[in-house]
Amino acid sequence: MTFHWFLPTTGDSRHIVGGGHGSTPGAAGGDRPASVEYLGQIARTAEQLGFSGALTPTGAWCEDAWITTAMLTQVTERLKFLVAFRPGQISPTLSAQMAATYQRQSHGRLLLNVVTGGETAEQRAYGDFLSKDERYARTGEFLEIVRRLWTGEKVDHHGEHLQVEGAQLNRLPEPAPTVYFGGSSPAAGEVAARHTDVYLTWGEPPQQVKQKIDWVRSLTEAQGREVRFGIRLHTISRDTSAEAWTEADRLLKGMDPDRIKAVQEGLSASESEGQRRMRELHGSGTSDKLEVYPNLWAGVGLVRGGAGTALVGSHSEVADLIEEYHRLGIEEFVLSGVPHLEEAYWFGEGVLPLLERRGLWQHPDGARTTEAGIVPFAGR
């Protein structure tokens, strides 16, 4: 299994900060600003603990992912950056060139999370006036062009939404970045089947995740391709189950009812099928049954768009649920927790050693984890 952490480019706090899919610029906040200094502290911690990469979001509510992570490559050594970006906001040729430059300057530490954009209002603020299905069709064209450019091909493309003539890269990315992509609508499934390397789903209960995996796998196999699967979750891991649920209760008590109402009213207008599925889990704030599966808590989604569920429990319970997802076919886990600095330590020092002892994970640096922390790997 591979584990990635998250960079809170909206800001961080000891409470859940707004933002996420479908949020507005006013949702940004947190009493720890998203400075390079603080984000660098999180990135270095994630690197030391054994996370392979860190997701950096995209949207009007957060700092730009390309620029921020490019700065962070200078204060880290190994950590890869899963940069979220929207194809409709930049030309495919320029994107392919930027990725190639990033790979050279960072020595291959770029991963790309392609986000089609699920909200028409936000897309229009960036000058994009296509419908949702048209945006997915454009994403497919975009990825076809970019992948051809990464192979060194000279590209002429005259599509419904994108056109390039004589496009070619002077220098190719080494290696070509892994492409991550998510979406729950039929249009998203078709793009995933043709173009993605890793299909990402938000953290639904295992049975629903299995249905999504089976759906995408069948579409991919019809294209003669294979795809890996990943999941996006928050985490609250503690030495005991009681301590973890006490923390979840603290976060819940810190949510202003008016804020919950306002966020849910905004998310109710979302065009995203994935966001609709997230809202169904927590009942849009009307349900008190927030543990939607053993050790899976939907409380995060009350005040945040996008991924709205968290793994909650003792280190062993969290490891057990991760292993359950893994048995379904999930290989990559993109995690976060508040505050992101402290929660990285809880997971990295509590859960990762258990997964290593079960033979499911190994530190990317060849180090081994112990209850005392990270020590150099000396063989087994």
Number of C-alpha atoms within 10 A of each C-alpha: 16 18 22 22 30 26 26 29 24 27 24 25 16 16 17 22 22 26 27 23 22 28 24 19 15 10 20 20 20 18 11 15 17 20 15 16 12 18 25 21 16 23 31 19 21 26 23 22 23 27 29 23 24 25 24 25 25 23 24 20 22 22 19 18 21 20 10 19 24 17 13 20 21 11 16 18 15 20 26 23 29 30 26 22 22 16 21 23 13 11 16 24 19 13 16 25 21 13 24 23 18 22 20 16 14 19 16 20 22 30 22 19 26 20 21 26 24 22 18 18 14 18 22 11 10 13 11 15 15 15 13 19 15 15 24 26 20 21 25 22 22 25 20 16 24 23 17 16 23 23 13 15 15 15 19 13 16 11 12 10 15 16 16 15 10 9 20 21 20 9 13 19 23 16 14 18 22 13 20 24 23 23 25 19 13 14 16 22 23 19 22 25 23 20 23 25 18 22 26 24 23 23 26 26 18 18 12 12 19 17 12 19 22 14 15 23 21 16 19 21 13 12 13 10 15 17 19 16 23 27 24 23 22 27 25 28 31 24 14 13 18 13 16 21 19 15 16 20 12 13 16 17 11 12 17 11 14 9 13 18 16 14 24 21 12 14 25 15 12 20 15 21 15 21 24 17 15 23 21 13 23 23 17 21 21 10 10 9 14 18 17 15 16 13 22 24 28 27 26 25 29 29 27 22 24 22 24 25 27 27 27 27 29 22 26 19 19 26 22 17 20 20 18 13 22 19 12 16 16 24 18 21 24 24 24 25 26 19 19 25 23 14 19 26 18 18 22 24 21 23 22 26 24 21 20 16 13 11 10 14 17 19 22 17 15 13 17 23 24 15 9 7 14 17 11 11 12 8 7 4
